[in-house]
Amino acid sequence: MSVIANTTVLSNWAAIGEVDVLRKLFARIYVTTEVYEEVRAGFDEGYAFYESVVQAVAGIKGGTWIEITSVIGPAELRLFSEAPARLHCGETSCIAVAKERGWLFLSDDADARKHAQRLGVTTSGTLGCLVLAVERRLAPLETANAWLQEMRRHGYRSPVAALQEILRDQARPAP
């Protein structure tokens, strides 16, 4: 399944200097032109951590593993234009693409995720990526928790303090 990411997830990983974990998890990630413009604007405004994302798009280090795509065709354009006004263009463009192409949508924005889920789009976010990194043995739990704490220091509002809370919930049998 292809993956499209909103700025929030990219920001969290870039802020701690670990955006390459996303490449290891997914091999290739797509962003819309609107998301790339948000990243580029942030970089131009002095958020230096976005440089790793810009370089991944431009293929400066390790080839191009973040690819830019656009909202195309009537169905995607309709979804994009009919999205709730509270959502940003980056979020709505990603949701439209994910819905019509059957892609996984990465975002930490609660409103964007709820809207995407109402449309039947599969979603995940930073926490899902952290858990996946542990499950795929890209990082031990201690390292992933350290990344989470560093993200929180950079402003990520995580609903959990440690990944054990999520892993414990996943281990419980369904009622």
Backbone as numpy.savetxt, mean C-alpha at the origin, in Angstrom:
# Nx Ny Nz CAx CAy CAz Cx Cy Cz
-1.92 -12.61 -8.49 -2.77 -11.42 -8.49 -1.88 -10.18 -8.49
-2.19 -9.25 -9.34 -1.46 -7.98 -9.37 -1.86 -7.13 -8.17
-0.98 -6.21 -7.81 -1.14 -5.39 -6.61 -1.02 -3.92 -6.99
-1.96 -3.12 -6.48 -1.90 -1.67 -6.67 -1.87 -1.02 -5.30
-0.99 -0.06 -5.12 -0.77 0.55 -3.80 -1.13 2.02 -3.80
-1.75 2.41 -2.71 -2.01 3.81 -2.43 -0.78 4.40 -1.72
-0.74 5.70 -1.64 0.40 6.39 -1.05 0.66 5.99 0.39
-0.39 5.70 1.17 -0.21 5.44 2.60 0.74 4.28 2.87
0.56 3.18 2.18 1.41 2.01 2.41 2.84 2.29 1.95
2.97 2.89 0.79 4.30 3.24 0.30 5.02 4.16 1.28
4.30 5.13 1.82 4.88 6.08 2.77 5.42 5.40 4.02
4.63 4.48 4.56 5.06 3.80 5.79 6.36 3.04 5.59
6.44 2.30 4.49 7.65 1.52 4.23 8.83 2.41 3.85
8.57 3.45 3.06 9.65 4.35 2.66 10.18 5.13 3.86
9.30 5.52 4.78 9.71 6.31 5.94 10.73 5.59 6.81
10.69 4.25 6.81 11.65 3.50 7.63 12.78 2.90 6.79
12.82 3.27 5.52 13.90 2.80 4.65 13.79 1.35 4.25
12.57 0.81 4.25 12.37 -0.61 3.95 11.39 -0.85 2.80
11.28 0.08 1.87 10.34 -0.07 0.76 10.65 -1.33 -0.06
11.89 -1.78 -0.03 12.26 -2.97 -0.79 11.56 -4.23 -0.28
11.06 -4.21 0.95 10.30 -5.36 1.46 9.07 -5.57 0.58
8.47 -4.49 0.12 7.30 -4.62 -0.76 7.67 -5.32 -2.07
8.85 -5.04 -2.59 9.32 -5.72 -3.81 9.50 -7.21 -3.53
10.05 -7.53 -2.37 10.25 -8.94 -2.02 8.92 -9.66 -1.82
7.92 -8.95 -1.31 6.61 -9.56 -1.09 5.84 -9.78 -2.39
5.90 -8.80 -3.28 5.00 -8.81 -4.44 5.71 -8.82 -5.80
7.02 -8.65 -5.84 7.81 -8.58 -7.07 7.52 -7.33 -7.89
6.24 -7.02 -8.08 5.86 -5.82 -8.84 4.63 -5.21 -8.19
4.65 -3.90 -8.08 3.51 -3.16 -7.56 3.17 -2.06 -8.56
1.90 -1.83 -8.71 1.44 -0.75 -9.58 0.98 0.42 -8.72
1.16 1.61 -9.24 0.59 2.83 -8.67 -0.07 3.57 -9.83
-1.10 4.32 -9.51 -1.72 5.13 -10.56 -0.93 6.42 -10.73
-1.18 7.10 -11.82 -0.52 8.38 -12.04 -0.83 9.34 -10.90
-2.03 9.26 -10.34 -2.41 10.15 -9.23 -1.58 9.85 -7.99
-1.34 8.59 -7.70 -0.51 8.22 -6.55 0.92 8.66 -6.79
1.43 8.42 -7.99 2.80 8.85 -8.28 2.94 10.36 -8.14
1.94 11.11 -8.57 1.99 12.57 -8.40 2.02 12.96 -6.93
1.27 12.23 -6.08 1.31 12.50 -4.63 2.71 12.23 -4.06
3.30 11.11 -4.46 4.64 10.75 -4.00 5.65 11.79 -4.48
5.57 12.12 -5.74 6.50 13.09 -6.32 6.37 14.46 -5.65
5.13 14.90 -5.39 4.90 16.17 -4.70 5.49 16.13 -3.30
5.32 15.02 -2.60 5.90 14.89 -1.27 7.42 14.97 -1.31
8.02 14.30 -2.28 9.47 14.35 -2.44 9.93 15.77 -2.74
9.22 16.43 -3.64 9.58 17.81 -4.00 9.41 18.78 -2.84
8.50 18.45 -1.90 8.28 19.29 -0.72 9.28 19.01 0.40
10.19 18.07 0.18 11.23 17.81 1.15 11.13 16.51 1.93
10.16 15.68 1.61 10.05 14.38 2.27 11.00 13.42 1.56
12.25 13.45 2.00 13.33 12.73 1.32 13.11 11.23 1.27
12.35 10.68 2.22 12.15 9.23 2.23 11.43 8.74 0.98
10.73 9.62 0.28 10.05 9.22 -0.96 11.04 8.93 -2.10
12.30 9.28 -1.91 13.28 9.05 -2.98 13.33 7.57 -3.37
13.22 6.68 -2.39 13.29 5.24 -2.71 12.12 4.81 -3.60
10.96 5.42 -3.41 9.80 5.09 -4.25 10.01 5.66 -5.65
10.45 6.90 -5.73 10.71 7.53 -7.03 11.76 6.73 -7.79
12.80 6.28 -7.10 13.85 5.50 -7.77 13.32 4.15 -8.26
12.44 3.53 -7.48 11.88 2.23 -7.89 11.00 2.39 -9.13
10.32 3.51 -9.23 9.49 3.77 -10.42 10.38 4.05 -11.61
11.41 4.83 -11.40 12.28 5.24 -12.51 13.29 4.17 -12.89
13.40 3.11 -12.09 14.34 2.05 -12.40 15.77 2.39 -12.08
15.99 3.37 -11.19 17.35 3.80 -10.87 18.11 2.72 -10.12
17.43 2.06 -9.17 18.08 0.99 -8.40 17.28 -0.29 -8.57
17.91 -1.29 -9.14 17.30 -2.61 -9.21 16.17 -2.77 -10.21
16.11 -1.92 -11.19 15.05 -2.05 -12.20 13.74 -1.45 -11.75
12.84 -1.41 -12.66 11.53 -0.84 -12.39 10.63 -1.92 -11.82
10.36 -1.86 -10.53 9.44 -2.83 -9.93 8.16 -2.15 -9.46
8.15 -0.83 -9.46 6.90 -0.09 -9.24 6.54 0.52 -10.58
5.39 0.10 -11.12 4.97 0.57 -12.43 3.78 1.51 -12.31
3.75 2.48 -13.18 2.65 3.44 -13.21 1.58 2.94 -14.19
0.35 3.02 -13.75 -0.79 2.70 -14.60 -1.78 3.84 -14.47
-2.79 3.83 -15.31 -3.79 4.90 -15.30 -5.19 4.31 -15.31
-6.13 5.13 -14.91 -7.54 4.79 -15.04 -7.86 4.85 -16.52
-8.35 3.72 -17.06 -8.66 3.68 -18.49 -10.01 2.99 -18.69
-10.64 3.32 -19.76 -11.90 2.68 -20.12 -13.08 3.24 -19.35
-14.26 3.05 -19.91 -15.47 3.62 -19.32 -15.78 3.13 -17.91
-15.57 1.83 -17.63 -15.91 1.30 -16.31 -15.02 1.89 -15.23
-13.72 1.96 -15.48 -12.80 2.54 -14.50 -13.07 4.04 -14.33
-13.32 4.72 -15.43 -13.61 6.16 -15.34 -14.89 6.42 -14.55
-15.89 5.57 -14.74 -17.14 5.72 -14.00 -16.90 5.52 -12.51
-16.19 4.46 -12.13 -15.90 4.20 -10.73 -15.09 5.35 -10.12
-14.15 5.85 -10.89 -13.32 6.96 -10.42 -14.17 8.21 -10.17
-15.06 8.50 -11.09 -15.86 9.73 -10.98 -16.99 9.62 -9.97
-17.44 8.41 -9.67 -18.56 8.22 -8.75 -18.13 7.92 -7.31
-16.85 7.94 -7.04 -16.36 7.65 -5.68 -16.78 8.74 -4.71
-16.92 8.38 -3.44 -17.28 9.39 -2.43 -16.30 10.56 -2.42
-16.82 11.75 -2.23 -16.01 12.97 -2.27 -14.93 12.99 -1.20
-15.13 12.28 -0.09 -14.15 12.30 1.01 -12.85 11.58 0.65
-12.88 10.78 -0.41 -11.68 10.06 -0.82 -10.83 10.92 -1.74
-9.52 10.72 -1.68 -8.59 11.46 -2.54 -8.49 10.79 -3.91
-7.96 11.53 -4.85 -7.83 11.01 -6.22 -6.95 9.77 -6.29
-5.88 9.72 -5.50 -5.02 8.55 -5.49 -5.77 7.31 -5.05
-6.56 7.45 -4.00 -7.34 6.32 -3.50 -8.39 5.87 -4.51
-9.13 6.84 -5.04 -10.21 6.48 -5.95 -9.69 5.88 -7.25
-8.56 6.37 -7.72 -8.00 5.80 -8.95 -7.54 4.36 -8.71
-6.92 4.10 -7.57 -6.48 2.74 -7.25 -7.67 1.80 -7.11
-8.71 2.26 -6.45 -9.90 1.43 -6.26 -10.54 1.09 -7.60
-10.65 2.08 -8.48 -11.25 1.84 -9.79 -10.45 0.80 -10.57
-9.14 0.93 -10.56 -8.28 -0.02 -11.26 -8.39 -1.40 -10.63
-8.30 -1.46 -9.30 -8.35 -2.76 -8.61 -9.68 -3.47 -8.87
-10.76 -2.73 -8.83 -12.08 -3.32 -9.06 -12.19 -3.92 -10.46
-11.84 -3.14 -11.45 -12.03 -3.57 -12.83 -11.01 -4.60 -13.29
-9.84 -4.62 -12.68 -8.80 -5.55 -13.13 -8.64 -6.75 -12.19
-9.38 -6.74 -11.07 -9.30 -7.85 -10.13 -8.00 -7.87 -9.34
-7.49 -6.71 -9.01 -6.21 -6.60 -8.32 -6.40 -6.40 -6.82
-5.38 -6.72 -6.05 -5.31 -6.44 -4.63 -5.01 -4.96 -4.43
-5.74 -4.31 -3.53 -5.58 -2.88 -3.25 -4.93 -2.72 -1.88
-3.75 -2.08 -1.84 -3.05 -1.79 -0.60 -3.31 -0.35 -0.17
-3.88 -0.20 1.01 -4.13 1.14 1.56 -4.32 1.02 3.06
-3.97 2.07 3.77 -4.22 2.14 5.21 -5.35 3.09 5.53
-5.92 3.72 4.53 -7.01 4.66 4.75 -8.31 3.88 4.96
-8.90 4.04 6.14 -10.10 3.25 6.50 -11.26 3.51 5.55
-11.51 4.77 5.20 -12.62 5.07 4.30 -12.40 4.46 2.92
-11.17 4.53 2.43 -10.86 3.96 1.11 -11.03 2.44 1.14
-10.58 1.81 2.20 -10.71 0.35 2.30 -12.19 -0.07 2.39
-12.97 0.67 3.17 -14.40 0.34 3.28 -15.09 0.48 1.93
-14.79 1.56 1.22 -15.39 1.76 -0.10 -14.98 0.63 -1.05
-13.69 0.30 -1.04 -13.19 -0.78 -1.90 -13.87 -2.11 -1.55
-14.00 -2.40 -0.29 -14.62 -3.66 0.13 -16.10 -3.71 -0.26
-16.78 -2.57 -0.19 -18.18 -2.53 -0.65 -18.28 -2.89 -2.13
-17.25 -2.57 -2.88 -17.22 -2.87 -4.31 -16.71 -4.29 -4.59
-16.33 -5.01 -3.54 -15.83 -6.36 -3.72 -14.34 -6.45 -4.01
-13.61 -5.38 -3.72 -12.17 -5.35 -3.96 -11.45 -5.95 -2.75
-10.50 -6.82 -3.00 -9.67 -7.38 -1.94 -8.68 -6.31 -1.49
-8.59 -6.12 -0.16 -7.73 -5.08 0.38 -6.74 -5.64 1.40
-5.68 -4.91 1.57 -4.72 -5.15 2.63 -4.04 -3.82 2.89
-3.10 -3.83 3.82 -2.41 -2.58 4.14 -1.06 -2.88 4.74
-0.54 -1.89 5.44 0.78 -2.02 6.04 0.85 -3.21 6.99
-0.15 -3.36 7.86 -0.13 -4.48 8.80 -0.17 -5.82 8.07
-0.97 -5.91 7.04 -1.02 -7.14 6.26 0.33 -7.46 5.63
1.01 -6.43 5.17 2.34 -6.63 4.58 3.35 -7.05 5.63
3.26 -6.48 6.82 4.16 -6.88 7.91 3.94 -8.34 8.28
2.69 -8.74 8.42 2.37 -10.13 8.75 2.85 -11.05 7.63
2.62 -10.67 6.39 3.05 -11.48 5.26 4.58 -11.64 5.24
5.29 -10.57 5.60 6.75 -10.64 5.66 7.21 -11.68 6.69
6.50 -11.76 7.81 6.81 -12.76 8.83 6.45 -14.16 8.32
5.26 -14.29 7.76 4.80 -15.60 7.27 5.69 -16.15 6.17
6.19 -15.27 5.32 7.07 -15.72 4.23 8.53 -15.78 4.64
8.78 -15.53 5.90 10.13 -15.59 6.48 11.09 -14.58 5.85
10.55 -13.45 5.46 11.41 -12.36 4.99 11.98 -11.59 6.17
11.32 -11.73 7.32 11.78 -11.07 8.54 11.24 -11.85 9.73
12.06 -11.98 10.79 11.52 -12.58 12.01 10.51 -11.63 12.65
9.67 -12.17 13.49 8.64 -11.37 14.16 9.24 -10.17 14.88
10.37 -10.34 15.50 11.00 -9.23 16.24 11.35 -8.08 15.30
11.85 -8.40 14.13 12.21 -7.37 13.15 10.96 -6.68 12.64
9.94 -7.45 12.32 8.69 -6.86 11.83 8.06 -5.97 12.89
8.12 -6.37 14.14 7.61 -5.51 15.22 8.44 -4.24 15.35
9.75 -4.35 15.17 10.60 -3.15 15.20 10.24 -2.21 14.06
9.96 -2.78 12.87 9.53 -1.95 11.75 8.22 -1.24 12.09
7.29 -1.98 12.68 6.00 -1.40 13.07 6.20 -0.25 14.04
7.06 -0.43 15.04 7.31 0.63 16.02 7.94 1.85 15.34
8.86 1.61 14.40 9.48 2.72 13.68 8.45 3.45 12.82
7.56 2.71 12.19 6.49 3.34 11.41 5.61 4.20 12.31
5.31 3.70 13.48 4.49 4.46 14.43 5.21 5.75 14.85
6.53 5.67 15.02 7.29 6.89 15.35 7.24 7.92 14.22
7.04 7.42 13.01 6.94 8.30 11.84 5.51 8.74 11.55
4.58 8.36 12.42 3.21 8.85 12.28 2.16 7.84 11.86
2.55 6.59 11.64 1.57 5.57 11.28 0.69 5.29 12.48
-0.61 5.40 12.29 -1.57 5.16 13.37 -2.05 3.72 13.30
-1.28 2.86 13.85 -1.59 1.43 13.82 -2.64 1.09 14.86
-3.59 0.23 14.50 -4.59 -0.20 15.48 -4.04 -1.22 16.48
-2.83 -1.74 16.23 -2.19 -2.67 17.17 -0.80 -2.18 17.52
-0.35 -2.54 18.71 0.99 -2.15 19.15 2.04 -3.18 18.74
1.60 -4.41 18.52 2.52 -5.49 18.13 1.79 -6.47 17.24
2.53 -7.09 16.36 1.94 -8.01 15.39 1.39 -9.29 16.03
1.84 -9.61 17.23 1.32 -10.79 17.91 -0.20 -10.71 18.06
-0.74 -9.49 18.20 -2.19 -9.33 18.34 -2.92 -9.85 17.09
-2.35 -9.60 15.93 -2.96 -10.05 14.68 -2.73 -11.55 14.49
-1.51 -11.99 14.73 -1.18 -13.40 14.55 -1.98 -14.28 15.50
-2.21 -13.79 16.71 -3.00 -14.54 17.70 -4.43 -14.68 17.20
-4.99 -13.58 16.67 -6.35 -13.62 16.15 -6.49 -14.56 14.97
-5.47 -14.62 14.12 -5.51 -15.50 12.95 -5.44 -16.96 13.36
-4.79 -17.25 14.49 -4.61 -18.63 14.93 -5.88 -19.20 15.57
-6.82 -18.34 16.00 -8.05 -18.81 16.61 -8.98 -19.42 15.56
-9.58 -20.53 15.91 -10.54 -21.12 14.97 -11.79 -20.25 14.87
-12.41 -20.28 13.72 -13.63 -19.49 13.50 -14.75 -20.09 14.33
-15.63 -19.22 14.88 -16.74 -19.74 15.70 -17.76 -20.49 14.88
